[in-house]
Amino acid sequence: MNDASTRSQSLLSTLRRIGALTSPYFKSDQKWRARGLLLAIVLLNLGAVFMLVQINEWYRVFYDALQNKDQAVFWQQIVRFCWLALIYIVIAVYKFYLTQMLQLRWRVWMTEHYLQRWLQHKAFYRLELARYTSGHEGLPDNPDQRIQEDLNLFTTYTVTLSMGILNALVTLVSFVGILWTLSGSLTVPLPGGGSWEIAGYMVWAAVVYCVVGSAIAHWIGKPQVGLNFQQQMLEANFRHHLIRVREYSEAIALDNGEHVERRQLDLRFTDVMNNYLRLIRNQKNLTWFSTFFAQAAIIFPLVVAAPRFFSGAIQLGQLMQINSAFGRVQDSLSWFVDNYMTLATWKATSDRLAGFEDSLTVQSREAEGFERTPASSAIDASAVSIGLPNGRALLAPTTLHVAPGDTVLVHGPSGSGKSSLFRTLAGIWPHARGKVALPADTMFIPQQPYFPDGRLRDALAYPEPADGYDDAALREALQQALLPQLADQLDRKDAWSQKLSGGERQRLAIARVLLKKPAWVLADEATSALDEPAEATVYQRLIDMVKRAGGGIVSIAHRSTLGEHHGRRWKLQPQDQADGAAFRLQEAQPAAS
């Protein structure tokens, strides 16, 4: 396949991907408002071009009046120009306003759409899991930047550039006929005594001028697409590491790791600046050419049309009209040159969003071969097997049953898949097969719980609204979870994930469960940061709670002290590789009588 064919296919692929990003909004529930705004903007663009045609005609009459020293026509044209300028200003203002409104509404819709896609079906979790466990370089980085920055750039540039090219095409069609008529023909003498008459030679001069300019601009500015793509990624990586330093500030401070973090931040910022410097250098080269191209365009039509003016074929008014028409045609044909840097940024942004869209589509799908269904009164798992992101089998096919009243402890060596089993039962591990049935009244307690910034009552009730619980219930839950010092701070706003110690965060997560009183609880190292007496107290309260509700509890832990609180024990044991799995889950002797 030759280079031209490859470039053509690449362009078509890019346009299809951009079309796939663009069309959903104009087919959504807001389609009529969106289409109405778009139609109004198109009509205003057409109106603006029509006014430019009228102003172009004004040039001829006005400058002829100056050449003829016709004072009456001069003042008449001054008044006419005021009306033309006023109408053009009104059109320009409303074109700007409606364009901004379309960009705003489109960004709002796309942000809501992508937030839903990102958060739906645990895609946000699976996307990060795929990036950080499988090492796939093709997966999108920094979804926060895609949603916050790239969507803004995409909607802004898509509307601006599409209206720009529409305006350029309409202007070209409107003024090329004027320029053709005004420029007349140019007779070029040929060797041997003949001559060649070029009709509409000013049009051909504009075409040649702009085609050559566009080709040179593309040759100079082509690296900007890749550099812009890289710049956005490097900026996001630098910002992400700054956020990590803030989130893990205590651990970094205790380890005296600030010099390491400074070195890492310096490396990332150096990458940002090095790429930005390359981008600036390329933009400088393009600016050299585009500025020269724009300045040359001021005198180029005058130089080309001067012979006819000095020969008396045209008057000053026609010369100025030719100059104006040539400028409009040249501006239209030079649209690519003038917007090359914006096009490069838009292309990079579109590529990033298209990659994000593809990854969301993949990650939002349920794991193939895995089924999670509701259950009425027990936890059941049949033929459940668990794999790792690299494809290696971790847990051999297993069947589990947890009946009401059961208290089950799952333990095993590090790396045996305890947390992966926890995630599989929760339905969020994408590398599992089999069938899991869970009662609806089930809560999970992760080892590292999440608490939103804000009021303590909101962190405690999360993800439900705190208004659903009275203050007495909230304080009782904190007391039961051994956090009496927080009972009078329900309305205090703070970053609780950073404010509380590891043990306090785990007790707050347990308080959340005690508040909501589910019948079934699955806990993954939920008390690993607690001392043994505190662990015994809160576990007994959890077990009493689920038994009163007619449910049960499954705990994943490595501490032997938890054995006395559980009546059954499942052990993950290493096995030979006969069936390809590294571990098998087996029922062990009861941990306590």
TORDO-826827 format. One line per field, with one value per residue (C-alpha): chain; x, y, z. Coordinates in nm, 4 decimals. Each point is the difference from the previous one (the first is absolute). Layout:
! TORDO-826827
ch = [A_...] $
px = [X_...] $
py = [Y_...] $
pz = [Z_...] $
! end
This chain:
! TORDO-826827
ch = [A_A_A_A_A_A_A_A_A_A_A_A_A_A_A_A_A_A_A_A_A_A_A_A_A_A_A_A_A_A_A_A_A_A_A_A_A_A_A_A_A_A_A_A_A_A_A_A_A_A_A_A_A_A_A_A_A_A_A_A_A_A_A_A_A_A_A_A_A_A_A_A_A_A_A_A_A_A_A_A_A_A_A_A_A_A_A_A_A_A_A_A_A_A_A_A_A_A_A_A_A_A_A_A_A_A_A_A_A_A_A_A_A_A_A_A_A_A_A_A_A_A_A_A_A_A_A_A_A_A_A_A_A_A_A_A_A_A_A_A_A_A_A_A_A_A_A_A_A_A_A_A_A_A_A_A_A_A_A_A_A_A_A_A_A_A_A_A_A_A_A_A_A_A_A_A_A_A_A_A_A_A_A_A_A_A_A_A_A_A_A_A_A_A_A_A_A_A_A_A_A_A_A_A_A_A_A_A_A_A_A_A_A_A_A_A_A_A_A_A_A_A_A_A_A_A_A_A_A_A_A_A_A_A_A_A_A_A_A_A_A_A_A_A_A_A_A_A_A_A_A_A_A_A_A_A_A_A_A_A_A_A_A_A_A_A_A_A_A_A_A_A_A_A_A_A_A_A_A_A_A_A_A_A_A_A_A_A_A_A_A_A_A_A_A_A_A_A_A_A_A_A_A_A_A_A_A_A_A_A_A_A_A_A_A_A_A_A_A_A_A_A_A_A_A_A_A_A_A_A_A_A_A_A_A_A_A_A_A_A_A_A_A_A_A_A_A_A_A_A_A_A_A_A_A_A_A_A_A_A_A_A_A_A_A_A_A_A_A_A_A_A_A_A_A_A_A_A_A_A_A_A_A_A_A_A_A_A_A_A_A_A_A_A_A_A_A_A_A_A_A_A_A_A_A_A_A_A_A_A_A_A_A_A_A_A_A_A_A_A_A_A_A_A_A_A_A_A_A_A_A_A_A_A_A_A_A_A_A_A_A_A_A_A_A_A_A_A_A_A_A_A_A_A_A_A_A_A_A_A_A_A_A_A_A_A_A_A_A_A_A_A_A_A_A_A_A_A_A_A_A_A_A_A_A_A_A_A_A_A_A_A_A_A_A_A_A_A_A_A_A_A_A_A_A_A_A_A_A_A_A_A_A_A_A_A_A_A_A_A_A_A_A_A_A_A_A_A_A_A_A_A_A_A_A_A_A_A_A_A_A_A_A_A_A_A_A_A_A_A_A_A_A_A_A_A_A_A_A_A_A_A_A_A_A_A_A_A_A_A_A_A_A_A_A_A_A_A_A_A_A_A_A_A_A_A_A_A_A_A_A_A_A] $
px = [0.0000_0.1518_0.0438_-0.2854_-0.2440_0.1185_-0.0450_-0.3459_-0.1068_0.1455_-0.1972_-0.3215_0.0590_0.0559_-0.3165_-0.2024_0.1291_-0.0756_-0.3460_-0.0583_0.0903_-0.2123_-0.3235_-0.1382_-0.0762_-0.1869_-0.2019_-0.0628_-0.3052_0.1338_0.0312_-0.2581_0.1567_0.3458_-0.1058_-0.1859_0.3081_0.2152_-0.2420_-0.0130_0.3808_0.0177_-0.2556_0.1894_0.3219_-0.1770_-0.1329_0.3488_0.1375_-0.2878_0.0889_0.3649_-0.1130_-0.1933_0.3026_0.2150_-0.2342_0.0151_0.3784_-0.0437_-0.2528_0.1776_0.3496_-0.1343_-0.1650_0.3360_0.1768_-0.2687_-0.0144_-0.3784_-0.0864_-0.3716_0.0623_0.2783_-0.2331_-0.2756_0.2363_0.1134_-0.3619_-0.0435_0.3121_-0.1321_-0.3129_0.1994_0.2407_-0.2864_-0.1734_0.3298_0.0743_-0.3408_0.0521_0.3548_-0.1132_-0.2840_0.2146_0.2545_-0.2677_-0.1841_0.3290_0.1011_-0.3409_0.0294_0.3481_-0.1247_-0.3054_0.1990_0.2697_-0.2604_-0.1649_0.3279_0.1295_-0.3174_0.0106_0.3616_-0.0376_-0.2849_0.2008_0.3072_-0.1889_-0.2407_0.0675_0.3116_0.1822_0.2031_0.1352_0.0662_0.1727_0.2454_0.0425_0.0850_0.2506_0.1849_-0.0076_0.0382_0.2306_-0.1886_0.1555_-0.2891_-0.2493_-0.0938_0.1701_-0.1567_-0.3764_-0.0435_0.1826_-0.1985_-0.3288_0.1004_0.2396_-0.0246_-0.3796_0.0235_0.2654_-0.1848_-0.3340_0.1642_0.2255_-0.2595_-0.2538_0.2601_0.1772_-0.3145_-0.1562_0.3340_0.0239_-0.3670_0.0630_0.3111_-0.1891_-0.2947_0.2360_0.1966_-0.3121_-0.1303_0.3185_0.1621_-0.2607_0.0515_0.3767_-0.0305_-0.2147_0.2127_0.3396_-0.0745_0.2637_0.3766_0.1887_0.3332_0.2389_0.1446_0.3340_-0.0323_-0.2373_-0.3205_-0.1918_-0.2030_-0.3085_-0.0848_-0.3633_-0.0667_0.3727_-0.0375_-0.1987_0.2760_0.2596_-0.1894_-0.0322_0.3698_0.0997_-0.2137_0.0652_0.3735_-0.0396_-0.2178_0.2442_0.2930_-0.1992_-0.0919_0.3606_0.1213_-0.2783_-0.0658_0.1982_-0.2378_-0.2701_0.2248_0.1578_-0.3407_-0.1149_0.3175_-0.0258_-0.3480_0.1079_0.3154_-0.1883_-0.2570_0.2712_0.1690_-0.3316_-0.0841_0.3267_-0.0598_-0.3392_0.1603_0.2491_-0.2892_-0.2013_0.2923_0.1588_0.0189_0.1628_0.2501_0.0815_0.0519_0.2319_0.1879_-0.0774_-0.0411_0.3356_-0.1070_-0.3345_0.1752_0.2250_-0.2992_-0.1882_0.3078_0.0315_-0.3641_0.0125_0.3193_-0.1811_-0.2848_0.2358_0.2165_-0.3028_-0.1443_0.3300_-0.0134_-0.3585_0.0976_0.2859_-0.2317_-0.2593_0.2721_0.0909_-0.3653_-0.0485_0.2942_-0.1682_-0.3617_0.0911_0.2019_-0.2861_-0.2564_0.2137_0.0814_-0.3717_-0.0545_0.1995_-0.0150_-0.3398_0.0997_0.3210_-0.1851_-0.2823_0.2220_0.0716_-0.3709_-0.0434_0.2957_-0.1110_-0.3364_-0.2010_-0.1391_-0.0512_0.1075_-0.3374_0.0280_0.3600_-0.1076_-0.2950_0.2362_0.2327_-0.2904_-0.1390_0.3454_0.0471_-0.3269_0.0856_0.3528_-0.1290_-0.2367_0.2644_0.2510_-0.2323_0.2112_0.3198_-0.1576_-0.1500_0.2722_0.1038_-0.3628_-0.0603_0.3016_-0.1317_-0.3507_0.1339_0.1993_-0.3001_-0.2300_0.2435_0.0142_-0.3790_-0.0461_0.2434_-0.1877_-0.3304_0.1357_0.1348_-0.3267_-0.1869_0.2312_0.0209_-0.3733_-0.0822_-0.0661_0.2731_-0.0576_-0.1029_-0.0872_-0.3508_-0.1171_-0.3604_-0.2100_-0.0649_-0.2630_0.1615_0.3539_0.3270_0.0682_0.2841_0.0224_0.2948_0.1700_0.3535_0.2245_0.2800_0.2597_0.0144_0.2926_-0.2227_0.1477_-0.2541_0.0031_-0.2874_-0.1273_-0.3765_-0.1730_-0.3513_-0.0943_-0.3073_-0.0547_-0.3252_-0.1789_0.1815_0.3359_0.3161_0.2767_0.3703_0.2033_0.3764_0.3072_0.3513_0.0696_-0.0716_-0.2415_-0.2940_-0.1905_-0.0759_-0.0698_-0.2601_-0.1505_-0.0217_-0.1454_-0.2778_-0.0643_-0.0235_0.2743_0.2919_0.0047_0.2171_-0.2441_-0.2318_-0.2938_-0.3147_-0.0462_-0.3331_-0.0131_-0.2902_-0.0965_0.0627_0.3788_0.2761_0.3732_0.2753_0.3256_0.3376_0.0419_-0.3444_-0.0917_-0.1527_-0.1073_0.1286_-0.2620_-0.2175_0.0654_-0.3674_0.0293_0.3163_-0.1745_-0.3190_0.1790_-0.1179_-0.3478_-0.1082_0.0615_-0.3512_-0.1324_0.1485_-0.0659_0.2815_-0.0668_0.0536_0.3181_0.1448_-0.0976_0.1842_0.3135_-0.0213_-0.0426_0.3062_0.2129_0.0066_-0.1708_0.2324_-0.1677_-0.3584_-0.0313_0.1684_-0.2711_-0.0132_0.3748_0.1410_0.3373_0.2022_-0.0715_0.2113_0.3058_-0.1138_-0.0604_0.2570_-0.0106_-0.1765_-0.2500_-0.0799_-0.0677_-0.2201_-0.1896_-0.0633_-0.1310_-0.2159_-0.1519_-0.0972_-0.1344_-0.2077_-0.1609_-0.0390_0.0269_-0.0719_0.3129_0.3533_0.3142_0.3143_0.3493_0.2634_-0.2486_0.1712_0.3659_0.0887_-0.1821_0.1441_-0.1271_-0.2440_-0.1567_-0.0150_-0.1760_-0.2522_-0.1037_-0.0040_-0.2288_-0.2351_0.0035_-0.0741_-0.2804_-0.1475_-0.0047_-0.1354_-0.2863_-0.0770_0.0087_0.3158_0.3686_0.3522_0.2984_0.3357_0.3306_0.2914_0.3480_-0.0228_-0.0491_-0.1873_-0.3042_-0.0433_-0.1817_-0.2745_-0.0805_-0.1594_0.1323_0.3376_0.0860_0.3673_0.1761_0.2632_0.2700_-0.0366_0.1844_-0.0587_-0.1909_-0.3102_0.1905_-0.1072_0.2407_-0.2411_-0.3062_-0.2550_-0.0799_-0.2168_0.2152_-0.0833_-0.2111_0.2039_-0.1884_-0.2421] $
py = [0.0000_0.3350_0.3001_0.1983_-0.2866_-0.0433_0.3691_-0.0055_-0.2946_0.1682_0.3179_-0.1949_-0.1923_0.3256_0.1538_-0.3096_0.0084_0.3713_-0.0611_-0.2723_0.2488_0.2792_-0.1675_-0.1252_0.3523_0.0924_-0.3228_0.0279_0.1179_0.3543_-0.0431_0.2627_0.2706_-0.0999_-0.0071_0.3286_0.1721_-0.1483_0.1143_0.3511_0.0189_-0.1210_0.2616_0.2735_-0.1103_0.0246_0.3414_0.1163_-0.1094_0.1789_0.3195_-0.0387_-0.0201_0.3238_0.1666_-0.1222_0.1742_0.3092_0.0119_0.0564_0.2812_0.1714_0.0040_0.1020_0.2951_0.0874_-0.0241_0.2127_0.2388_-0.0485_0.1374_-0.0836_-0.3674_-0.0026_0.1014_-0.2243_-0.2961_0.0979_-0.0267_-0.3265_-0.1419_0.0848_-0.2058_-0.2874_0.0043_0.0109_-0.3010_-0.1874_0.0761_-0.1313_-0.3188_-0.0434_0.0464_-0.2504_-0.2430_0.0117_-0.0315_-0.2935_-0.1742_0.0277_-0.1298_-0.3003_-0.0744_0.0329_-0.2225_-0.2569_-0.0130_-0.0413_-0.2863_-0.1745_0.0361_-0.1537_-0.2713_-0.0957_0.0194_-0.2472_-0.2244_0.0177_-0.0799_-0.2530_-0.3757_0.0746_0.1140_0.2540_-0.2802_-0.2440_0.2666_0.0773_-0.3683_-0.0732_0.2863_-0.0755_-0.3792_-0.1005_0.2794_0.0613_0.3129_0.0484_0.0631_0.3646_0.1863_0.2498_-0.0305_0.3132_0.2023_-0.1585_0.0993_0.3409_0.1403_-0.2032_0.0225_0.3772_0.0238_-0.2395_0.1813_0.3417_-0.0898_-0.2116_0.2840_0.2676_-0.1924_-0.1342_0.3462_0.1379_-0.2371_0.0590_0.3727_-0.0482_-0.2081_0.2396_0.2984_-0.1747_-0.0748_0.3540_0.1858_-0.2215_0.1085_0.3659_-0.0378_-0.1881_0.2741_0.2867_-0.1452_-0.0366_-0.1809_0.0161_-0.0437_-0.1765_0.0183_-0.3372_-0.0750_0.0052_0.2943_-0.1571_0.0880_-0.1733_0.1684_-0.0971_0.0741_0.0886_0.0023_0.1488_-0.3080_-0.2283_0.2155_-0.0365_-0.3769_-0.0472_0.2312_-0.1844_-0.3565_0.0560_0.1656_-0.2813_-0.2661_0.1762_0.0572_-0.3676_-0.1013_0.2322_-0.0600_-0.3731_-0.0967_0.2093_-0.2699_-0.2461_0.2697_0.1284_-0.3529_-0.0605_0.3369_-0.0689_-0.3403_0.1331_0.2910_-0.2434_-0.2314_0.2899_0.1135_-0.3570_-0.0399_0.3309_-0.1343_-0.3243_0.1961_0.1862_-0.3172_-0.1927_0.2991_-0.1671_-0.3191_0.1973_0.2252_-0.2974_-0.1643_0.3276_-0.0578_0.3605_0.0015_-0.3052_0.1585_0.3233_-0.1965_-0.1794_0.3269_0.1627_-0.2862_0.0272_0.3786_-0.0221_-0.2300_0.2539_0.2878_-0.1919_-0.0989_0.3506_0.1437_-0.2257_0.1133_0.3671_-0.0422_-0.1582_0.2711_0.2621_-0.1435_-0.0089_0.3561_0.1179_-0.1355_0.0886_0.3585_0.0418_-0.1581_0.2388_0.3113_-0.0918_-0.0439_0.3717_0.1206_-0.3097_0.0824_0.3647_-0.1042_-0.2461_0.2442_0.3104_-0.0431_0.0261_0.3035_0.1878_-0.0885_0.1667_-0.3230_0.0387_0.2942_0.0359_-0.1237_-0.3211_-0.0450_0.0251_-0.2298_-0.2514_0.0325_-0.0602_-0.2944_-0.1520_0.0345_-0.1856_-0.2774_-0.0213_-0.0135_-0.2820_-0.1997_0.0714_-0.1259_-0.3138_0.2041_0.2414_-0.2776_-0.2621_0.0256_-0.0186_-0.2948_-0.1795_0.0468_-0.1050_-0.3138_-0.0975_0.0641_-0.2000_-0.2926_0.0010_0.0091_-0.2706_-0.2226_0.0733_-0.0842_-0.3314_-0.0955_0.0900_-0.2203_-0.2932_0.0482_0.0569_-0.3465_-0.2682_-0.2626_-0.2754_-0.3260_0.1643_0.0461_0.1725_-0.0498_0.0985_-0.2583_-0.0119_-0.1495_-0.1267_0.0676_-0.2512_-0.0258_-0.2775_-0.0879_0.3270_0.0265_0.3032_0.1115_0.2750_0.2874_-0.1696_-0.3011_-0.2357_-0.2067_0.0836_-0.1930_-0.3352_-0.0359_0.0157_-0.0404_0.1899_0.0217_0.2297_-0.0651_0.2348_-0.0002_-0.1002_0.1854_-0.0844_0.0896_-0.0133_-0.0123_-0.1029_0.1122_0.3406_0.0053_-0.2910_0.2077_0.0859_0.3557_-0.1189_-0.2393_0.2906_0.2085_-0.2929_-0.0471_0.3742_-0.0372_0.2506_-0.2311_-0.0211_-0.3136_-0.2454_-0.2695_-0.1808_0.1062_0.1921_0.0568_0.2604_0.1223_0.3584_0.0954_-0.0410_0.2473_-0.0171_0.1386_0.0559_0.0175_0.3605_0.1615_0.3188_0.3065_0.3084_0.3379_0.2034_-0.0546_-0.3010_-0.1011_-0.0229_-0.2119_-0.2290_-0.0451_-0.0281_-0.0806_0.0712_0.3543_0.0815_0.1469_-0.3551_-0.0511_0.1958_0.1287_-0.2564_-0.2891_0.1579_0.0544_-0.3508_-0.1490_0.1997_-0.1120_-0.3642_0.0265_0.1418_0.3547_0.1948_0.2983_0.0606_-0.0219_0.3772_0.0892_-0.1103_0.3384_0.0550_0.0218_-0.1584_-0.2254_-0.3082_-0.2400_0.2127_0.1234_-0.3366_-0.2645_-0.3429_-0.1547_0.2860_-0.0324_-0.3722_0.0635_0.2711_-0.2513_-0.2471_0.2784_0.0442_-0.3690_0.0114_0.3045_-0.1721_-0.3424_-0.2309_-0.3697_-0.1059_0.1390_-0.0794_0.1502_0.0094_0.0559_0.2431_0.0091_-0.0396_0.3395_-0.0628_-0.1391_-0.3411_0.1174_0.2573_-0.2596_-0.2480_0.2600_0.1283_-0.3494_-0.1292_0.2900_-0.0698_-0.3684_0.0758_0.2430_-0.2424_-0.2854_0.2157_0.0859_-0.3672_0.0291_-0.0809_0.1328_-0.0947_0.1419_0.0023_0.0377_-0.1224_0.0395_-0.3213_0.1905_0.0352_-0.3765_-0.0042_0.2241_-0.2271_-0.3414_-0.1049_0.0381_-0.0008_-0.0338_0.0891_-0.2653_-0.0227_-0.2896_-0.1471_0.1441_-0.2985_0.2072_0.3213_0.1766_0.0959_-0.0324_-0.1926_0.1034_-0.2770_-0.0272_-0.0361_-0.1019_0.2500_0.2808_-0.0230_-0.2335] $
pz = [0.0000_-0.1020_0.2298_-0.1575_0.0561_0.3575_0.0736_-0.1564_0.2149_0.3092_-0.0750_-0.0529_0.3232_0.1881_-0.1439_0.0923_0.3569_0.0294_-0.1463_0.2598_0.2745_-0.1491_-0.1091_0.3380_0.1230_-0.3158_0.0310_0.3744_0.1895_-0.0521_-0.3754_-0.1004_0.2148_-0.1233_-0.3638_0.0392_0.1414_-0.2743_-0.2707_0.1478_0.0030_-0.3605_-0.1085_0.1844_-0.1718_-0.3357_0.0981_0.0952_-0.3376_-0.1763_0.1856_-0.1022_-0.3632_0.0482_0.1584_-0.2893_-0.2437_0.2219_-0.0509_-0.3749_0.0317_0.2886_-0.1514_-0.3404_0.1770_0.1539_-0.3369_-0.1650_0.2978_0.0115_0.3446_-0.0138_-0.0767_0.2602_0.2858_-0.1315_0.0169_0.3494_0.1200_-0.1900_0.1605_0.3474_-0.0678_-0.1471_0.2953_0.2535_-0.1552_-0.0203_0.3672_0.1110_-0.2013_0.1396_0.3620_-0.0222_-0.1976_0.2842_0.2707_-0.1587_-0.0793_0.3651_0.1092_-0.2312_0.1335_0.3569_-0.0442_-0.1962_0.2669_0.2762_-0.1878_-0.0850_0.3565_0.1421_-0.2670_0.0673_0.3774_-0.0299_-0.2334_0.2247_0.3205_-0.1513_0.0325_0.2113_-0.3151_0.2012_0.2195_-0.2817_-0.2059_0.2803_0.0760_-0.3627_-0.0107_0.3195_0.0041_-0.3619_-0.1133_-0.3269_-0.1441_-0.2395_0.2794_0.0627_0.2809_0.2394_-0.0610_0.2108_-0.2654_-0.2826_0.1632_0.1377_-0.2603_-0.3196_-0.0221_0.0354_-0.2708_-0.2293_0.0130_-0.0311_-0.2909_-0.1804_-0.0084_-0.0728_-0.2742_-0.1660_-0.0111_-0.1178_-0.2929_-0.0849_0.0026_-0.2135_-0.2586_-0.0212_-0.0224_-0.2733_-0.2029_0.0488_-0.0884_-0.2608_-0.2565_0.0902_-0.0300_-0.3299_-0.1495_0.1279_-0.0829_-0.3711_-0.2012_-0.0149_-0.3267_0.0453_-0.2970_-0.1018_-0.1658_-0.3770_-0.0170_0.1308_0.3141_0.2708_0.1364_0.3613_0.0842_0.3657_0.0640_0.3507_0.1043_-0.1245_0.1724_0.3297_-0.0466_-0.0738_0.2846_0.2567_-0.1189_0.0211_0.3387_0.1385_-0.1189_0.1650_0.3227_0.0168_-0.0552_0.2752_0.2518_-0.0397_0.3162_0.2102_0.0068_0.1800_0.2160_0.1148_0.0810_0.1995_0.1755_0.1321_0.1309_0.1687_0.1594_0.1396_0.1355_0.1772_0.1527_0.1024_0.1907_0.1796_0.1112_0.1232_0.2106_0.1575_0.0625_0.1521_0.1732_0.3415_-0.1256_-0.2069_0.2956_0.2347_-0.2527_-0.0584_-0.3655_-0.1049_-0.1802_-0.2010_-0.0845_-0.0962_-0.2319_-0.1529_-0.0426_-0.1523_-0.2489_-0.1002_-0.0216_-0.2054_-0.2430_-0.0167_-0.0712_-0.2500_-0.2047_0.0323_-0.1217_-0.3064_-0.0573_0.0338_-0.2464_-0.2540_0.0589_-0.0439_-0.3394_-0.1009_0.1294_-0.2110_-0.3087_0.0821_0.0915_-0.3198_-0.1949_0.1534_-0.0526_-0.3587_-0.0663_0.0703_-0.2989_-0.2229_-0.1608_-0.0485_-0.1746_-0.2245_-0.0859_-0.0309_-0.3767_-0.0867_0.2283_-0.1458_-0.3534_0.0736_-0.0356_0.3538_0.2357_0.3645_0.1281_-0.2023_0.1150_0.3641_-0.0660_-0.1609_0.2974_0.2416_-0.2005_-0.0364_0.3768_0.0648_-0.2466_0.1360_0.3592_-0.0942_-0.1816_0.2803_0.2726_0.0368_0.0452_0.2479_0.2134_-0.0186_0.3669_0.1123_-0.2323_0.1482_0.3551_-0.1080_-0.1699_0.3106_0.2252_-0.2276_-0.0032_0.3795_0.0325_-0.2622_0.1909_0.3219_-0.1693_-0.1291_0.3422_0.1729_-0.2447_0.0750_0.3766_0.0501_-0.1266_0.2556_0.0278_-0.2536_0.1648_0.3333_0.1341_0.3160_0.1056_0.3032_0.2703_0.2709_0.3085_-0.0648_-0.1783_-0.2750_-0.2484_-0.2562_-0.2228_0.0868_-0.1339_0.0280_-0.2255_0.0005_-0.2511_-0.1744_-0.0746_0.2606_0.1941_0.3711_0.1580_-0.1210_-0.0600_0.3377_0.1361_0.3168_0.2212_0.2965_0.1839_0.2417_0.3320_-0.1531_0.0931_-0.2456_0.0155_-0.3213_0.0440_-0.1933_-0.0897_-0.1530_-0.3721_0.0180_-0.1242_0.3183_-0.1107_-0.3557_0.1428_0.1963_-0.3202_-0.1915_0.2563_-0.0295_-0.3788_-0.0845_-0.0914_-0.3812_-0.0183_0.1566_-0.1303_0.1516_0.1777_0.3248_0.1757_0.2784_0.2145_-0.0693_0.3633_-0.0243_0.0856_-0.0691_0.2216_-0.1917_0.1700_-0.1134_0.0180_-0.1801_0.1641_-0.1947_0.1125_0.1825_0.3047_0.2207_-0.0205_-0.3796_0.0266_0.2473_-0.2052_-0.3392_-0.2629_0.1339_0.0937_0.3647_0.0294_0.0143_0.3465_0.3175_0.2162_0.2722_-0.2436_-0.1376_0.3482_0.1093_-0.2987_0.0856_0.3628_-0.1049_-0.2257_0.2859_-0.1367_0.2812_-0.0551_-0.3364_0.1227_0.0475_-0.3331_-0.2430_-0.1747_-0.0092_-0.3534_-0.0666_-0.2287_0.2095_-0.2038_0.0878_0.3422_0.1653_0.0831_-0.1641_0.2971_0.0206_-0.3690_0.0416_0.3050_-0.1910_-0.2804_0.2594_0.1493_-0.3450_-0.0021_0.3558_-0.1007_-0.2978_0.1661_-0.3033_0.0420_-0.1885_0.0317_-0.1981_0.1528_-0.1509_0.2703_0.1519_0.3427_-0.1004_0.1516_0.3314_0.3191_0.1070_0.2727_-0.2362_-0.2764_0.2286_0.1124_-0.3440_-0.1525_0.2672_-0.0638_-0.3753_0.0549_0.2447_-0.2539_-0.2956_0.2101_0.1264_-0.3631_-0.1054_-0.2084_0.0279_-0.0363_-0.2148_0.1112_-0.1812_0.2404_0.0831_0.3794_0.1925_0.2722_-0.2254_-0.0072_0.3333_-0.1422_-0.2963_-0.0086_-0.3429_-0.1695_-0.3689_-0.0795_-0.3233_-0.0511_-0.2684_-0.2393_-0.2938_-0.3431_-0.1345_-0.0718_-0.0560_0.3237_0.2758_0.2964_0.1065_0.2633_0.2487_0.3082_0.3114_0.3524_0.1957_0.1459_0.3262_0.1637] $
! end
